Amino acid sequence: MAMAASEIENLIKMAFPDATITIEDLRGDGDHYACNVVSKAFIGKNRVQQHQMVYKALGGRMGGELHALALQTAVPQE
């Protein structure tokens, strides 16, 4: 079962209200996305911790409803 980009964005926004999120459906199938998340919540966290935070926000949907997510995270530039 595919997952809509808007649903991914909503789940991430609930966890990181300040986030700037860009999502691209890589194959047009709703299963393979590229996602860029920029949030102040990532300050002081390494890249692995940042990705874990996003995966947690997705509530266990990775590997099920959401097959593949090429994830990039960053802190806002000042």
PDB file as gemmi writes it, atoms N, CA and C in Angstrom:
CRYST1    1.000    1.000    1.000  90.00  90.00  90.00 P 1                      
ATOM      1  N   MET A   1       0.848  -1.178   0.000  1.00  0.00           N  
ATOM      2  CA  MET A   1       0.000   0.000   0.000  1.00  0.00           C  
ATOM      3  C   MET A   1       0.894   1.241   0.000  1.00  0.00           C  
ATOM      4  N   ALA A   2       0.658   2.110  -0.956  1.00  0.00           N  
ATOM      5  CA  ALA A   2       1.465   3.320  -1.101  1.00  0.00           C  
ATOM      6  C   ALA A   2       1.075   4.373  -0.063  1.00  0.00           C  
ATOM      7  N   MET A   3       1.970   5.317   0.131  1.00  0.00           N  
ATOM      8  CA  MET A   3       1.752   6.391   1.090  1.00  0.00           C  
ATOM      9  C   MET A   3       1.882   7.731   0.355  1.00  0.00           C  
ATOM     10  N   ALA A   4       0.937   8.618   0.533  1.00  0.00           N  
ATOM     11  CA  ALA A   4       0.953   9.912  -0.138  1.00  0.00           C  
ATOM     12  C   ALA A   4       2.019  10.821   0.456  1.00  0.00           C  
ATOM     13  N   ALA A   5       2.635  11.634  -0.392  1.00  0.00           N  
ATOM     14  CA  ALA A   5       3.651  12.598   0.056  1.00  0.00           C  
ATOM     15  C   ALA A   5       3.072  13.537   1.104  1.00  0.00           C  
ATOM     16  N   SER A   6       1.811  13.917   0.949  1.00  0.00           N  
ATOM     17  CA  SER A   6       1.181  14.822   1.912  1.00  0.00           C  
ATOM     18  C   SER A   6       1.088  14.186   3.300  1.00  0.00           C  
ATOM     19  N   GLU A   7       0.887  12.879   3.353  1.00  0.00           N  
ATOM     20  CA  GLU A   7       0.826  12.188   4.640  1.00  0.00           C  
ATOM     21  C   GLU A   7       2.199  12.170   5.310  1.00  0.00           C  
ATOM     22  N   ILE A   8       3.235  11.940   4.514  1.00  0.00           N  
ATOM     23  CA  ILE A   8       4.608  11.981   5.044  1.00  0.00           C  
ATOM     24  C   ILE A   8       4.885  13.364   5.609  1.00  0.00           C  
ATOM     25  N   GLU A   9       4.556  14.387   4.835  1.00  0.00           N  
ATOM     26  CA  GLU A   9       4.790  15.767   5.274  1.00  0.00           C  
ATOM     27  C   GLU A   9       4.024  16.072   6.552  1.00  0.00           C  
ATOM     28  N   ASN A  10       2.768  15.655   6.641  1.00  0.00           N  
ATOM     29  CA  ASN A  10       1.968  15.918   7.837  1.00  0.00           C  
ATOM     30  C   ASN A  10       2.553  15.258   9.077  1.00  0.00           C  
ATOM     31  N   LEU A  11       3.009  14.024   8.953  1.00  0.00           N  
ATOM     32  CA  LEU A  11       3.598  13.322  10.098  1.00  0.00           C  
ATOM     33  C   LEU A  11       4.874  14.020  10.575  1.00  0.00           C  
ATOM     34  N   ILE A  12       5.697  14.445   9.625  1.00  0.00           N  
ATOM     35  CA  ILE A  12       6.940  15.131   9.989  1.00  0.00           C  
ATOM     36  C   ILE A  12       6.626  16.491  10.604  1.00  0.00           C  
ATOM     37  N   LYS A  13       5.652  17.215  10.040  1.00  0.00           N  
ATOM     38  CA  LYS A  13       5.274  18.540  10.573  1.00  0.00           C  
ATOM     39  C   LYS A  13       4.730  18.446  11.994  1.00  0.00           C  
ATOM     40  N   MET A  14       4.017  17.357  12.300  1.00  0.00           N  
ATOM     41  CA  MET A  14       3.496  17.189  13.659  1.00  0.00           C  
ATOM     42  C   MET A  14       4.640  17.063  14.655  1.00  0.00           C  
ATOM     43  N   ALA A  15       5.717  16.395  14.266  1.00  0.00           N  
ATOM     44  CA  ALA A  15       6.861  16.204  15.154  1.00  0.00           C  
ATOM     45  C   ALA A  15       7.785  17.418  15.174  1.00  0.00           C  
ATOM     46  N   PHE A  16       7.876  18.109  14.036  1.00  0.00           N  
ATOM     47  CA  PHE A  16       8.784  19.255  13.890  1.00  0.00           C  
ATOM     48  C   PHE A  16       8.026  20.422  13.259  1.00  0.00           C  
ATOM     49  N   PRO A  17       7.236  21.148  14.060  1.00  0.00           N  
ATOM     50  CA  PRO A  17       6.392  22.216  13.511  1.00  0.00           C  
ATOM     51  C   PRO A  17       7.157  23.300  12.763  1.00  0.00           C  
ATOM     52  N   ASP A  18       8.420  23.510  13.099  1.00  0.00           N  
ATOM     53  CA  ASP A  18       9.202  24.560  12.448  1.00  0.00           C  
ATOM     54  C   ASP A  18       9.860  24.088  11.146  1.00  0.00           C  
ATOM     55  N   ALA A  19       9.710  22.825  10.824  1.00  0.00           N  
ATOM     56  CA  ALA A  19      10.457  22.227   9.719  1.00  0.00           C  
ATOM     57  C   ALA A  19      10.068  22.770   8.356  1.00  0.00           C  
ATOM     58  N   THR A  20      11.085  22.869   7.509  1.00  0.00           N  
ATOM     59  CA  THR A  20      10.898  23.094   6.083  1.00  0.00           C  
ATOM     60  C   THR A  20      11.089  21.724   5.447  1.00  0.00           C  
ATOM     61  N   ILE A  21      10.100  21.273   4.721  1.00  0.00           N  
ATOM     62  CA  ILE A  21      10.101  19.910   4.188  1.00  0.00           C  
ATOM     63  C   ILE A  21       9.910  19.942   2.677  1.00  0.00           C  
ATOM     64  N   THR A  22      10.762  19.214   1.979  1.00  0.00           N  
ATOM     65  CA  THR A  22      10.627  19.039   0.542  1.00  0.00           C  
ATOM     66  C   THR A  22      10.563  17.547   0.268  1.00  0.00           C  
ATOM     67  N   ILE A  23       9.539  17.117  -0.466  1.00  0.00           N  
ATOM     68  CA  ILE A  23       9.375  15.697  -0.765  1.00  0.00           C  
ATOM     69  C   ILE A  23       9.210  15.520  -2.272  1.00  0.00           C  
ATOM     70  N   GLU A  24       9.909  14.540  -2.810  1.00  0.00           N  
ATOM     71  CA  GLU A  24       9.819  14.216  -4.227  1.00  0.00           C  
ATOM     72  C   GLU A  24       9.509  12.725  -4.383  1.00  0.00           C  
ATOM     73  N   ASP A  25       8.482  12.410  -5.161  1.00  0.00           N  
ATOM     74  CA  ASP A  25       8.143  11.016  -5.475  1.00  0.00           C  
ATOM     75  C   ASP A  25       9.066  10.596  -6.608  1.00  0.00           C  
ATOM     76  N   LEU A  26      10.040   9.769  -6.313  1.00  0.00           N  
ATOM     77  CA  LEU A  26      11.100   9.449  -7.262  1.00  0.00           C  
ATOM     78  C   LEU A  26      10.638   8.611  -8.446  1.00  0.00           C  
ATOM     79  N   ARG A  27       9.643   7.763  -8.242  1.00  0.00           N  
ATOM     80  CA  ARG A  27       9.181   6.881  -9.322  1.00  0.00           C  
ATOM     81  C   ARG A  27       7.728   7.111  -9.710  1.00  0.00           C  
ATOM     82  N   GLY A  28       7.055   7.985  -9.003  1.00  0.00           N  
ATOM     83  CA  GLY A  28       5.646   8.215  -9.285  1.00  0.00           C  
ATOM     84  C   GLY A  28       4.744   7.100  -8.794  1.00  0.00           C  
ATOM     85  N   ASP A  29       5.264   6.252  -7.912  1.00  0.00           N  
ATOM     86  CA  ASP A  29       4.497   5.104  -7.433  1.00  0.00           C  
ATOM     87  C   ASP A  29       4.052   5.214  -5.976  1.00  0.00           C  
ATOM     88  N   GLY A  30       4.423   6.309  -5.299  1.00  0.00           N  
ATOM     89  CA  GLY A  30       4.049   6.470  -3.897  1.00  0.00           C  
ATOM     90  C   GLY A  30       4.810   5.577  -2.946  1.00  0.00           C  
ATOM     91  N   ASP A  31       5.853   4.923  -3.438  1.00  0.00           N  
ATOM     92  CA  ASP A  31       6.649   4.017  -2.604  1.00  0.00           C  
ATOM     93  C   ASP A  31       8.103   4.447  -2.446  1.00  0.00           C  
ATOM     94  N   HIS A  32       8.572   5.301  -3.317  1.00  0.00           N  
ATOM     95  CA  HIS A  32       9.984   5.702  -3.329  1.00  0.00           C  
ATOM     96  C   HIS A  32      10.075   7.224  -3.322  1.00  0.00           C  
ATOM     97  N   TYR A  33      10.483   7.766  -2.183  1.00  0.00           N  
ATOM     98  CA  TYR A  33      10.533   9.218  -2.018  1.00  0.00           C  
ATOM     99  C   TYR A  33      11.934   9.693  -1.655  1.00  0.00           C  
ATOM    100  N   ALA A  34      12.198  10.951  -2.008  1.00  0.00           N  
ATOM    101  CA  ALA A  34      13.352  11.685  -1.495  1.00  0.00           C  
ATOM    102  C   ALA A  34      12.762  12.784  -0.618  1.00  0.00           C  
ATOM    103  N   CYS A  35      13.336  12.977   0.543  1.00  0.00           N  
ATOM    104  CA  CYS A  35      12.791  13.944   1.493  1.00  0.00           C  
ATOM    105  C   CYS A  35      13.928  14.738   2.132  1.00  0.00           C  
ATOM    106  N   ASN A  36      13.753  16.053   2.161  1.00  0.00           N  
ATOM    107  CA  ASN A  36      14.716  16.942   2.796  1.00  0.00           C  
ATOM    108  C   ASN A  36      13.986  17.642   3.938  1.00  0.00           C  
ATOM    109  N   VAL A  37      14.522  17.534   5.153  1.00  0.00           N  
ATOM    110  CA  VAL A  37      13.904  18.132   6.335  1.00  0.00           C  
ATOM    111  C   VAL A  37      14.921  19.047   7.010  1.00  0.00           C  
ATOM    112  N   VAL A  38      14.535  20.304   7.200  1.00  0.00           N  
ATOM    113  CA  VAL A  38      15.384  21.281   7.886  1.00  0.00           C  
ATOM    114  C   VAL A  38      14.627  21.734   9.131  1.00  0.00           C  
ATOM    115  N   SER A  39      15.247  21.550  10.307  1.00  0.00           N  
ATOM    116  CA  SER A  39      14.572  21.893  11.561  1.00  0.00           C  
ATOM    117  C   SER A  39      15.578  22.277  12.638  1.00  0.00           C  
ATOM    118  N   LYS A  40      15.174  23.210  13.483  1.00  0.00           N  
ATOM    119  CA  LYS A  40      15.991  23.583  14.637  1.00  0.00           C  
ATOM    120  C   LYS A  40      16.111  22.434  15.635  1.00  0.00           C  
ATOM    121  N   ALA A  41      15.178  21.486  15.584  1.00  0.00           N  
ATOM    122  CA  ALA A  41      15.217  20.338  16.494  1.00  0.00           C  
ATOM    123  C   ALA A  41      16.469  19.489  16.286  1.00  0.00           C  
ATOM    124  N   PHE A  42      17.116  19.642  15.136  1.00  0.00           N  
ATOM    125  CA  PHE A  42      18.301  18.849  14.825  1.00  0.00           C  
ATOM    126  C   PHE A  42      19.599  19.461  15.350  1.00  0.00           C  
ATOM    127  N   ILE A  43      19.519  20.658  15.896  1.00  0.00           N  
ATOM    128  CA  ILE A  43      20.722  21.319  16.420  1.00  0.00           C  
ATOM    129  C   ILE A  43      21.353  20.459  17.510  1.00  0.00           C  
ATOM    130  N   GLY A  44      22.650  20.218  17.392  1.00  0.00           N  
ATOM    131  CA  GLY A  44      23.376  19.434  18.381  1.00  0.00           C  
ATOM    132  C   GLY A  44      23.277  17.925  18.177  1.00  0.00           C  
ATOM    133  N   LYS A  45      22.546  17.507  17.168  1.00  0.00           N  
ATOM    134  CA  LYS A  45      22.393  16.081  16.877  1.00  0.00           C  
ATOM    135  C   LYS A  45      23.245  15.716  15.662  1.00  0.00           C  
ATOM    136  N   ASN A  46      23.812  14.506  15.686  1.00  0.00           N  
ATOM    137  CA  ASN A  46      24.547  14.067  14.499  1.00  0.00           C  
ATOM    138  C   ASN A  46      23.547  13.580  13.454  1.00  0.00           C  
ATOM    139  N   ARG A  47      24.025  13.298  12.261  1.00  0.00           N  
ATOM    140  CA  ARG A  47      23.156  12.930  11.136  1.00  0.00           C  
ATOM    141  C   ARG A  47      22.317  11.673  11.453  1.00  0.00           C  
ATOM    142  N   VAL A  48      22.923  10.675  12.077  1.00  0.00           N  
ATOM    143  CA  VAL A  48      22.186   9.453  12.419  1.00  0.00           C  
ATOM    144  C   VAL A  48      21.049   9.770  13.390  1.00  0.00           C  
ATOM    145  N   GLN A  49      21.322  10.577  14.396  1.00  0.00           N  
ATOM    146  CA  GLN A  49      20.289  10.954  15.366  1.00  0.00           C  
ATOM    147  C   GLN A  49      19.162  11.732  14.683  1.00  0.00           C  
ATOM    148  N   GLN A  50      19.520  12.619  13.754  1.00  0.00           N  
ATOM    149  CA  GLN A  50      18.518  13.389  13.022  1.00  0.00           C  
ATOM    150  C   GLN A  50      17.604  12.460  12.229  1.00  0.00           C  
ATOM    151  N   HIS A  51      18.200  11.494  11.539  1.00  0.00           N  
ATOM    152  CA  HIS A  51      17.407  10.550  10.743  1.00  0.00           C  
ATOM    153  C   HIS A  51      16.525   9.697  11.646  1.00  0.00           C  
ATOM    154  N   GLN A  52      17.040   9.283  12.780  1.00  0.00           N  
ATOM    155  CA  GLN A  52      16.243   8.498  13.723  1.00  0.00           C  
ATOM    156  C   GLN A  52      15.033   9.296  14.201  1.00  0.00           C  
ATOM    157  N   MET A  53      15.213  10.583  14.403  1.00  0.00           N  
ATOM    158  CA  MET A  53      14.113  11.441  14.830  1.00  0.00           C  
ATOM    159  C   MET A  53      13.005  11.490  13.772  1.00  0.00           C  
ATOM    160  N   VAL A  54      13.414  11.580  12.519  1.00  0.00           N  
ATOM    161  CA  VAL A  54      12.426  11.617  11.428  1.00  0.00           C  
ATOM    162  C   VAL A  54      11.723  10.265  11.310  1.00  0.00           C  
ATOM    163  N   TYR A  55      12.482   9.173  11.374  1.00  0.00           N  
ATOM    164  CA  TYR A  55      11.873   7.846  11.291  1.00  0.00           C  
ATOM    165  C   TYR A  55      10.873   7.640  12.431  1.00  0.00           C  
ATOM    166  N   LYS A  56      11.208   8.132  13.605  1.00  0.00           N  
ATOM    167  CA  LYS A  56      10.289   8.030  14.742  1.00  0.00           C  
ATOM    168  C   LYS A  56       9.001   8.803  14.452  1.00  0.00           C  
ATOM    169  N   ALA A  57       9.138   9.965  13.823  1.00  0.00           N  
ATOM    170  CA  ALA A  57       7.968  10.773  13.471  1.00  0.00           C  
ATOM    171  C   ALA A  57       7.057  10.040  12.480  1.00  0.00           C  
ATOM    172  N   LEU A  58       7.645   9.173  11.675  1.00  0.00           N  
ATOM    173  CA  LEU A  58       6.865   8.421  10.695  1.00  0.00           C  
ATOM    174  C   LEU A  58       6.129   7.233  11.323  1.00  0.00           C  
ATOM    175  N   GLY A  59       6.357   7.006  12.591  1.00  0.00           N  
ATOM    176  CA  GLY A  59       5.587   6.036  13.347  1.00  0.00           C  
ATOM    177  C   GLY A  59       5.640   4.601  12.856  1.00  0.00           C  
ATOM    178  N   GLY A  60       6.786   4.142  12.449  1.00  0.00           N  
ATOM    179  CA  GLY A  60       6.924   2.746  12.054  1.00  0.00           C  
ATOM    180  C   GLY A  60       6.421   2.422  10.655  1.00  0.00           C  
ATOM    181  N   ARG A  61       6.160   3.417   9.847  1.00  0.00           N  
ATOM    182  CA  ARG A  61       5.658   3.172   8.493  1.00  0.00           C  
ATOM    183  C   ARG A  61       6.758   2.785   7.503  1.00  0.00           C  
ATOM    184  N   MET A  62       8.015   3.040   7.867  1.00  0.00           N  
ATOM    185  CA  MET A  62       9.127   2.653   6.994  1.00  0.00           C  
ATOM    186  C   MET A  62       9.148   1.139   6.850  1.00  0.00           C  
ATOM    187  N   GLY A  63       9.289   0.683   5.615  1.00  0.00           N  
ATOM    188  CA  GLY A  63       9.328  -0.745   5.363  1.00  0.00           C  
ATOM    189  C   GLY A  63       7.952  -1.368   5.192  1.00  0.00           C  
ATOM    190  N   GLY A  64       6.926  -0.592   5.474  1.00  0.00           N  
ATOM    191  CA  GLY A  64       5.556  -1.064   5.293  1.00  0.00           C  
ATOM    192  C   GLY A  64       4.872  -0.203   4.247  1.00  0.00           C  
ATOM    193  N   GLU A  65       4.092   0.761   4.731  1.00  0.00           N  
ATOM    194  CA  GLU A  65       3.416   1.691   3.822  1.00  0.00           C  
ATOM    195  C   GLU A  65       4.415   2.496   3.002  1.00  0.00           C  
ATOM    196  N   LEU A  66       5.545   2.792   3.601  1.00  0.00           N  
ATOM    197  CA  LEU A  66       6.577   3.588   2.950  1.00  0.00           C  
ATOM    198  C   LEU A  66       7.776   2.687   2.682  1.00  0.00           C  
ATOM    199  N   HIS A  67       7.954   2.344   1.427  1.00  0.00           N  
ATOM    200  CA  HIS A  67       8.981   1.371   1.056  1.00  0.00           C  
ATOM    201  C   HIS A  67      10.399   1.944   1.115  1.00  0.00           C  
ATOM    202  N   ALA A  68      10.605   3.132   0.527  1.00  0.00           N  
ATOM    203  CA  ALA A  68      11.956   3.700   0.455  1.00  0.00           C  
ATOM    204  C   ALA A  68      11.912   5.205   0.635  1.00  0.00           C  
ATOM    205  N   LEU A  69      12.823   5.708   1.449  1.00  0.00           N  
ATOM    206  CA  LEU A  69      12.919   7.141   1.701  1.00  0.00           C  
ATOM    207  C   LEU A  69      14.376   7.560   1.705  1.00  0.00           C  
ATOM    208  N   ALA A  70      14.777   8.308   0.686  1.00  0.00           N  
ATOM    209  CA  ALA A  70      16.125   8.886   0.639  1.00  0.00           C  
ATOM    210  C   ALA A  70      16.048  10.175   1.454  1.00  0.00           C  
ATOM    211  N   LEU A  71      16.584  10.147   2.654  1.00  0.00           N  
ATOM    212  CA  LEU A  71      16.399  11.220   3.627  1.00  0.00           C  
ATOM    213  C   LEU A  71      17.640  12.096   3.757  1.00  0.00           C  
ATOM    214  N   GLN A  72      17.415  13.403   3.718  1.00  0.00           N  
ATOM    215  CA  GLN A  72      18.458  14.374   4.027  1.00  0.00           C  
ATOM    216  C   GLN A  72      17.909  15.279   5.124  1.00  0.00           C  
ATOM    217  N   THR A  73      18.741  15.552   6.127  1.00  0.00           N  
ATOM    218  CA  THR A  73      18.340  16.422   7.213  1.00  0.00           C  
ATOM    219  C   THR A  73      19.389  17.489   7.414  1.00  0.00           C  
ATOM    220  N   ALA A  74      18.965  18.621   7.975  1.00  0.00           N  
ATOM    221  CA  ALA A  74      19.885  19.725   8.220  1.00  0.00           C  
ATOM    222  C   ALA A  74      19.296  20.669   9.249  1.00  0.00           C  
ATOM    223  N   VAL A  75      20.154  21.500   9.816  1.00  0.00           N  
ATOM    224  CA  VAL A  75      19.696  22.586  10.692  1.00  0.00           C  
ATOM    225  C   VAL A  75      19.576  23.838   9.832  1.00  0.00           C  
ATOM    226  N   PRO A  76      18.698  24.761  10.218  1.00  0.00           N  
ATOM    227  CA  PRO A  76      18.531  25.984   9.428  1.00  0.00           C  
ATOM    228  C   PRO A  76      19.822  26.806   9.384  1.00  0.00           C  
ATOM    229  N   GLN A  77      20.048  27.423   8.251  1.00  0.00           N  
ATOM    230  CA  GLN A  77      21.182  28.334   8.114  1.00  0.00           C  
ATOM    231  C   GLN A  77      20.784  29.676   8.702  1.00  0.00           C  
ATOM    232  N   GLU A  78      21.690  30.311   9.411  1.00  0.00           N  
ATOM    233  CA  GLU A  78      21.359  31.595  10.043  1.00  0.00           C  
ATOM    234  C   GLU A  78      21.730  32.744   9.174  1.00  0.00           C  
TER     235      GLU A  78                                                      
END                                                                             
